[in-house]
Amino acid sequence: MRTLNLHFPDEALPTLDTYLKQTKEARVFRRAQAVREVVKGQRLQTVSDTLHLTYSALRKWVHRFAAQGIHGLGDRPRPGRPPKVTCALEKQLNRLVEQDPLEHGSIYSQWSCRELAAVLARETGIQLGRESVRGVLKKTR
């Protein structure tokens, strides 16, 4: 194995410690945890064996951290169609849930996912299925 020829700034370890306390994403937490061990002086092979990571993935994360800092540990954008439900649309849906359905022309006094999708389509022009609406509500409630 070749020696890792990377030099980390003095604030790298405190930065990783702070990040580990703040992050909520399990994948990113695990990456930061592994990189932290390497920054502390552990060998890549030792850390990858201990944390059950592939050597190449750990090496990639360490190099990204050295080049980009904390931002190098995050997920890269993935290919494919972008999600239909944006953050703004989620906020609008959550605001709509707090309102009375009768004010929006519904004949029912409680919202259904189908009714929410219909009102949202009228207001925004974006057609969502009732399962998409249900998924957003389940995530936020």
N, C-alpha and C positions, 0 to 999 in steps of 0.2 A: 504494500500500500504506500502510496505517495503521501508525503507530509502536506497538510493543508497550509498553504501560504497566504493566509488571510490575516489581517490585523484589524481588530475591532476597536472602536473608540472606547474611552474610559466609561462613558455613560451608557454603553450597550447593555450591561448587566442590569443596572437600575431601570432602564427603559423596558427591558423584557419582563422584569419583576412587576412593574406597574401594569404592563399590558396583560400579563397573566391574571392579575386581579380583576381587570375590567372586562375582558372578553367573555362572551357568552357562547360563542360558536365552538363546538367540540373539536372540529378538525383544526381550526386555527390555534386553539389552545394547545393541542398536542404538538403542532409544529413549533410553536413558541417554546414549549417545554423542552423539546429536543434541541432546538438551537441554543437555548440557555445553557444546557449541559455542555455543548461544544464550546460556547463562549467562556465558560468556566474553566475549560482546559481538558475536558474529556476527549478521547479519540472518537472519530466518527464511527468506527466499527464497534466500539464498546457501547456507544449510545444507541446505535441502530439495533444491536443485539439485545440490549436491556429493554428498550421500548418497543421491540418487535416491529421495526420499520425497515424498509429496504434501504440499503446503503446509498443507492443512487438518488432516491427521493430526499433523504436527509442532506446529502451533499448539495442538491439543487436548492433546498430551502436555506441552507447556510450561506451559499453564494448569493441568493436573492436578498437575504437579510443584510449581508455585507454591502451590497450595491444599493439597495433601496430602503433599508431600515425596516421598520415594522410593516410598512405597506407591501413589502416583498413576501410576507407570510400569508396574505389574503388570497382568496380564490381569484383566478383569472376569469374574465368573461367567457361564457360557454357558447358554443355555436348553437344555432337553432332559432326558431321563431321567438321573438320577445314575448313576455307574458302580456296578456290582454289587461289584466288587473294591475294598474299602476298604483303607486302610493297615493296619488291625488284621488284616484277613483275609490280606493279603500276609505279614505277620509270622508269623501262625499257619501259613501254608503253608510258609514257609521253615523254621520250626521242625520241621514235619512231615517235610520232605525230609531233615533231618539224622538222623532216627530210623530204626530198622530196620522195614521193612514187615512183617516176620513178627510183630512185637509188636502190630500192628494187625489181625491176622487174615488177612493176605494169604498167598497160596500161593506168591508169588514173592519172591525175595531182593532184587530191585531194584524201585524205584518206576517205574510208568508214569503218564502223565498221567491216564489214565482211573481208575487205582487211587487216585491222590492225590485226584481229584475226589470219588470215592465216600467215602473216609475223611473228607474235609473236610465233606461233606454230612452224614455221620453225626454228626460232632462239633459242627458249627455250625448245621445245618439249612439252610444256603444251598447251593443247587444251582448248580454251575458246570460248564460243558462242558470237555472235555479241551483244547480250543483256548484257552480263557480261562486255564486252569492253565498251559499251555505259554507263553502270553504273559507271565504273571507271572514264571515261572522264567527266561525269556529276558531279561527286563528286569533281573532281579536277579543273574544269573550272569555 
